[in-house]
Amino acid sequence: MAMKILDNCIDCGACEPECPNQAIEPGDGIYVIDPERCSECVGAFETPQCVEHCPVDECIVADPAFQETREQLERRYAQLHPA
């Protein structure tokens, strides 16, 4: 699954520089995550870095609209970061 930023985002920007896939960008009052670039940090970190660095509890969650396996997330990360 890709991650999703909820409406309780305080628009602080703490998540954006932490994303290894550059999937996060400013939106209309909240930051947004591009599901085509999000790998939940699989391939780079053990946990999604956006969640780790967000100062708001339960602001960034797995997006049920984008159900993916770990293998799919690993492939996405590899495509975004060719060796």
C-alpha positions, -999 to +999 in steps of 0.1 A: +000+000+000+011+035-005+009+059+024-017+086+026-016+119+045-049+127+063-067+160+068-052+165+103-019+173+086-005+206+100+013+214+068+047+215+086+067+198+058+086+175+082+078+144+060+088+158+026+127+157+029+125+123+046+110+104+017+137+084-002+114+083-033+105+120-034+068+110-033+057+138-010+049+173-020+029+203-008-008+202-016-037+225-008-032+230+029-018+195+035+010+175+020+002+147-004+019+114-013+021+102-049+011+066-047+030+058-079+063+068-061+055+056-026+071+023-016+064+027+022+102+030+023+105-007+015+140-011+001+154+018+021+142+017+057+124-007+080+095+018+085+079+046+065+100+076+073+072+101+067+054+084+097+085+084+118+091+121+113+055+134+114+048+153+146+011+145+144-001+111+156-020+091+131-017+117+104+000+094+078-016+060+073-016+031+048-039+040+019-064+011+014-070+022-022-035+010-031-031-025-018+004-039-028+026-067-017+060-063-003+075-076-036+056-049-056+069-022-032+105-036-036+102-035-074+089+001-073+118+011-051+143-006-074+128+011-104+130+045-088+166+038-077+184+018-104+218+004-093 
